[in-house]
Amino acid sequence: MYNPRTLEYERVYPSAKERFLVVLRNLSLGLIIGVAAFFGFIHFFDSPMESLLRKENKLLQTHYDLLLMELNQANDVLEDLQQRDEKLYRAIFNADSIPMSIRKSGFGGSNRYEHLKGLPNSDLVIETTQRMDILKKQLYVQSNSLEEIISLGKDMENKLRCIPAIQPVANKDLKRTASGYGMRIDPIYRIPMFHSGMDFTADTGTEIYATGDGTVIQASWKQGYGNCVIVDHGYDYETLYGHIDKYKVRVGQKVTRGEVIATVGNTGKSTGPHLHYEVIYRGRHDNPAKYYFQDLTPEEFDQMIQIAENHGQVMD
């Protein structure tokens, strides 16, 4: 310190209090700077552990995005297979439809994934697991459907032998077609009534053929039909041959397509010698004209359909 009286610099010794305050000030300033630097470092720079966790999270997110993309692709493939199965394969083999409520069914209840709620990213894990479960269930349904289709395919050769596919009497020129399936005028009551089969005019004694392989389950009198033969073809198909004259088969006998099973007659509720022929599928009558595909050309089939549409009087 400069002394104006002596015109010299003199050494000044601070008091203990002043030295304490200086030290305290320096420590406080250093502490403030240190804390600020620490939090600034934390804010702008990750710790090694945080850096590792951040990388792991990014990797998990990448894996999830890839899994989600694969799930979407799998769902697209499955949906295409379901459409083919329902509209093509099952239609070809005449298989029952699988309701979409079964094909697209999910899992009910939220408790199924309760154990996953405590995990990190639990919402992500639950959503992915749920989608995987639904996909697996739909794949199970589709797998069973394809197994059924394969089984039907293997059995198709035998089924084609059994399904009615020819006319029950020799009728290549179609001249014996008398009346078809549908509403017709009853020859006895003279009122419109539903005719559940087709009538073929023929002389008494004309041979009647089994229209598909099967087993005779009736060869006896049946009210309205007179002498009657019924053949069970399996696969939910039956055929009925009414108003016959003589039986050529017995109950329990195996018959093949084209085999003579009876002869045309005029028994039962009939106005003249003819054959009344019916096709029954799953317990319901079907139009017999649909079942001559092995016996007629496309042109002859069209002509048969036109004849069968005749709404005139039937013979029984």
CORZI-V430683 format. One record per helix or strand of 3 or more residues. SS is the DSSP state (H for helix, E for strand). FROM is the first residue (numbers start at 0). LEN is the number of residues. If there is no record, write none. Layout:
ss:SS from:FROM len:LEN
ss:SS from:FROM len:LEN
This chain:
ss:H from:15 len:29
ss:H from:47 len:45
ss:H from:99 len:4
ss:H from:110 len:6
ss:H from:121 len:41
ss:E from:176 len:3
ss:E from:181 len:4
ss:E from:191 len:4
ss:E from:197 len:4
ss:E from:206 len:3
ss:E from:213 len:9
ss:E from:225 len:9
ss:E from:236 len:6
ss:E from:243 len:4
ss:E from:259 len:6
ss:E from:273 len:8
ss:E from:283 len:3
ss:H from:287 len:4
ss:H from:297 len:11
